[in-house]
């Protein structure tokens, strides 16, 4: 191994800080419609419950490292907050991502080769729900249910598939399915075939906590969710479960699928979960859904085919760029990125393309918009800009309209908040 070159390292250090500063500036200059992104309240940088750097591993009361007494206490408190917010028996906040949380669920409930039924990827399912190139599809035997012509899950089809396939686990959750889940129907399906029910609520967690998306977690055996995305917490995930599965899920996380984790992420997550029960967060969650609805209505007014399924119950919708504008998802994504509008290409239920680069549309998210103080009038203006840009209007005119939209002063932008009042009568409000 050759020795490091001090001069080269010095140059790389300068490049690193320069690139980081430019990325910070860039994020202030764009509108981010990527549904898995969000803007984190600025106050969290200044009033964190714990600001240390220690790591830990193992489960509460069973640690391999010394000095764990307060780590046990902090993890217990964080887990109790999660249980209180979501009305569940047991919570583990150690997973580094929701993909890893899903891995832990499979590890705890299944053996390699066991059968799993999940929502088809092009119907909105996630890659950890059986995509053949993913660990899930390589380790377990997946079959899939899909959506009908209206874009909604066909629960009758799912039941037929379950009776024929006889899965040990049924997964419901998505990265691009914009509607409320019929959890009761899925529970009945699982009872019919003797399967566990796993809800993957990676995207919906913050909307559920904030009261903007109805989803009963009670019928599920296990629930996974991201701590970031709509919940606006640190990057990481939680596994929630019934009391009788607590031991299995603990062991599935450690030593099953991971070792150490940063203690600070648990306390940051607890702070985000506590914030999710405040009036300000409820307003953010409600506005996220309202912005999606306003954006969708404006796009549908332009073309009834524009929004897949005709609407959304969540913080994102699916825009059919190929049918409406003659541009596949990749071309649409790149055109909008040039203006400063960040989106992501998305396969649609009716797509017949062979590769993700040929996806037929875009997923447009509104959580970042809501956190940054955008309102429904802004959503109308944004929809008009999307239509103009994707229809091929003059690039300079579109850029001018974008600049006017992105530079408006919005008092509700949480990125500028510096303090938080936990003692407010409504449970907490920004000072």
N, C-alpha and C positions, 0 to 999 in steps of 0.2 A: 504494500500500500504506500503510495507516494505521500510525502509530507504536505501539509496544507501550505498554501502560498499566502503569507500575511497580507501582501498587497492586494491579491485577488479577493480575500475575505473582507478587507476594508472597502473595496469597491462594491461588493455584494451587499454589505451593510448599508452603504449609502443608497444603493438601488432599492433595497427593501423599504427603508423609511420613506423614500421618495414615492415609491409605488403605493405604499399604505396611505400616504397623505392624499395622493391623487384619487385613490379609491374612495376615501372619505368624502372628498369633494364631489366625485362622480355620483355617489349615492344621494347627495343633496340636489343633484341636477336632473334626476330622472323621476318618472312616475313608475312605480313598481307594481305590476299586475300579476306577478308570479304568486300563485295561491299558497305556496309553502313558505313564503317570506312574510316578514312583518317588521314594524318599527318598535323597538323596545323603549319604554318610558325612561327618560333621562335620569329620574330620581334614583333608579336602582344603582347607578354608579356611585351614589353618595350615601345611601342609607341601607346598605346591605346588612343582614343579620350577623354575618360572619365573613371576614375578609381574609382569612388565612389561606394556606396553600397545602395543607396536609391531605394525604390520600388515606384510604382505608379499604379493606376488603372483608369478605365474609358477611354474615348476617348478624343483626343486633344480638349481643350477648355471646356471639361465637366469632371472635376476631383472632387473626394470627399476629397482630401487631400490638405493642404496648401503647399506653396513653389513649385508650379507646373509650374511657368512661363517658366523656362528654360527646364523643362521636356517636355512641349508642343513644344518648339522650337526644341529640340533634336529629338523628335519623328517625327515632321514635316519634318525635314531635312532627317532623315533616310528613311521615306516613299517616299520622292521625289527622293532619290537616287535609290530606288527599282523601281519606276515608270520609271525613265530614262533608267536604265539598261535593263528592260524587255519590254519597250514600252507600258505600260498599263496606265489606268486612275487613279487607286486608289490602295493603298497598306496598309496593316496592318501587322506589324511585331511583334505583341504581343504573338501569340500562343506559348505554351511551346514545342510543337512537331507538326509534320505534321499530326499525328493522331488527335490531338486536332483541328488543322486547318480544317481537313475534317469534324469533328464533327460540327464546326461552320458553314461550308457551308450547311450541311444537316439541321441544326437548322434554318438557315436563309432562305432557299428556300423550305423547306418541312414541312409537318406535320407528326406526327407519323402515320405509316401505308401507307404513300405515296409510289408509285412505283419508283424503281431505277433500271436501267440497267447498268451492269458493266462487266469488263473482269473477266472471271472465275478464281478462285484462282489457280488452277493447271495449267492454261494457263499463269500465271504470275501476276495475280491481287493481291492486297494487302488485308490484313485481315480486314481493315476498309472499304472495298468495298463489304460488305455484308456477311462476314463469320458468320455462324449462332451462334457461341459462342461470337462474338464481339458485341459491342453496336449497330453497324450499322445493322447487321442482326437481332438483337432482336427488333429494333425500327422501321425499315422500311421494305417494301416488295421488295426484290431483285429478279431479274432474271438475266441471264448471257449470254454473247456471248463468243466465244472461238477462237481457232486457227485451221487452216487447217493442212493437212499432212506436209506442208512445215514449220510449226511452226509460220506462220504469221497470224495476225488477219484476220478472214474471215468477211470482211465488208458486204458482201451480207447476210451472216447469221445474222449479227448484225442488219441489216435493217429489215430482216424478223421478228426477235425477237421483235424489237421495234414496228413494226406495229401490232403485235399480243398482246404484253404486254402493250403498251401505257404508257411508263414511264413518270414521271414528270421531271426526271433528268437522264442524261446519264453520266457515269463516265468513263474516259479513263486515265489510268495510271497504273503503275505496280511496283513490286519489283523484278520481274524476267522475264520480256519480253524484249529481247535484241534488238528490231528493232525500226526504225523510225515509228511514228504514222502518219496515213493519217488523219490529222485534218480536212481537207476540206470535206472528206467523212463523218466524224462524225458530222460536222456542218450540212451537207445536211440531214443526218439521223434525227438530232434533229429538224430541220425545218419541216421535213415530219410529225413528230408526235407531234410537239409543246412542246418539252422538252428543259430544260436548258442543256448546255454542261459544264461539270466540268473536267478540266485537272489536274490530280495529278502528278506533276513533281518533286516529292520528290528526286528521284535519279538523274534526268537529269539537275537540275537547273544550276549547275556549268558548265556543258558541253555546255548548251545553252548560258549562259552569256559569256563564253569564245569562242564562235563561232565554237565549234567542233561538235555540234549536232543540225541539222536544225529542228526547231519546231516553227510554227507560232502560237503565243498566241492570235492573233487578233480575230479569230473566236470563241474563248471560252467566256462563260459568266463569269466564275470564274476559277481561277487557284490557286492551293496550291503547296507549295514547302518547302523542308527542307532548313534551313540556313547552316547546317553542310554538311555531305556527300560530294558530289562533289564540293559544293560551298566553303568548308573549313572555314565556319564561326562558330559562337557559336551554341550550341545545341538549336534549336528552329525552328520556321517556319513562313511563310508569307502567307497571303491570298491576292490575286490580283484580281481585278474585273473591270468591266465597270463602268463608272461614275454613271449611273442610278441605280446601285445596291450598291453603296457605303454606303448609310445609313443602308440598310438591313444587310450588312456584318459587319459594325461597331457594330450594336446592337447585331448581332449574336455572336460576340466575347465578348463584354461586354455590358450588363450583361448576355448575353446568355449562354456562356460556360466557362467563367473564370472571376476571379477578378483581383488580383494584378500580376504584372510582374516586373522584375528587369530592371531599365532604362539602365543599362550598357549593357544588351544584345542587345538593339536597336542600340546603338552606335557601339558595336562590329560588329553587322551585317552590318551596313552601311560601316564600314572599309573594311569588306570582300567583299561587293558588289563593292566598289570603286576599290579594288585590282583586281576584276574580269575583269576590263576593261583595264588592263595593258598587255603589250607584254609578260611579264613573265607568267602571268596566262593563257593567250591564248596558250602559248607553253605547259604548264602543261596539259591543257584540251586536246589539240591535241595529246600529247604523251599518255594520258590515253587511248584514242581510238586506237592509233597505237599499244600500248602494248597489248591490247585485241586482235587486229587483228593478231599480231605476235604469241601470245600464241595460238590462235585458229588454225592458219595455221600449226603450229608445231604439235599440238595434232591431227589434221585431217590427217596429213601425216603419223602418226602412225596407225590411224584407222578412216575410213570415217564416222563411227558412233559416234565418240567421242564427238563432239560438236553438241548439239541439234540445228537443223535448219541450221547447216553448217556455222555459223559465228555469228557476232554481229555488231551493229552500235554504241554501248555504251561502258561503262567502265566495263562491266562484260559479261561473257558468261556462258553457262550451260554445264557442263561436265556429260555425261551419264556413270557413274561409274559402274552401274549394268550390262549393256549390254556389255561394253568393258572390264571391269576388274573383273566382277563377285562379286562386293562388293556394297552393298547398300550405300546410302549417309552417314548414321551414321557411318558405319564401315570405310568408306573412310575418313571421317572427323577426326575420332579418330586416325587412322593410321598416317595421315599427321600432326596432332597436336603433336604427339609424336616426330616428327622430327623438329618441330618449324614452320610449315607451317599452318597458321590459315585460315580455309575455313568455309563454312556453308552448311549443308545438304539442299537439295532443291527438292521439288516435281517437276516432269517434266510433260509436257502435256500428255504423254502417260501412266503415272503411274496409276496403279490400286490398290495401297496399301491402307490400311484402316487407317493408322496413319502416323504422320509426322516422326516418328522414322524409318519408312520403306521407306522414300523418295528414289527415284532411282538415285539421282545424287548430284552434288555439284554446287554451284554458286561461280565462281571465279572472283573477282574484281581486278581492276588495278589502282584505284585512289591513294591508299596508295603507290603503287610502283612508280607512276609518281611523287608524291610529294617528295619521298625519292631519286629521281634521277636515278631510274632504266631505262635502255634503251632496245631497241629491242633485242640486243644480250643477255642481262640478261633474257628477256622473253623466248628466245630459250632455254637457259640453265635451266630455271625454268620448262618449259614444259617437257624437258628431265628428270628432277628430279621427276616430278609428275608421269610420265609414269613408271620410274624405281621403285619408291616406291609402286605405286598401283599395279604393276605387280608382286610384291613380291621379288624384289631384296634384297640383303643382307642389313640389317638395318644399320650396321656400315658404309658400303660403302656409302649409301645414306646420312647418317648423316655427313660424311666427305665432300661430295659434297655440302650439304646445308651450312655447316660452311664456306666453301670457298666462296659461293655466298653471304651470308649475311654479311660477314666481309669486302667485297670490299669497297674501298674508293670511294665515289660518290660525287663530288663537288656540284651537283645540289640538294642535300638533303636540303629541306627548314627548317627542324627542327633545323638546326644550324644557321639560319639567325638571325641577331641581330638588323638590321636597315633596313629602307626602304626609298627610295628617291621618294617622291611624285612629285617632280618638274622635273623629267626627261622628255625629249622631247617626249618620246613615251607614256607618261601618268603615268610613274612610273616604276622603276626597282630596283632590289635589289642592295644595295650598296656593 
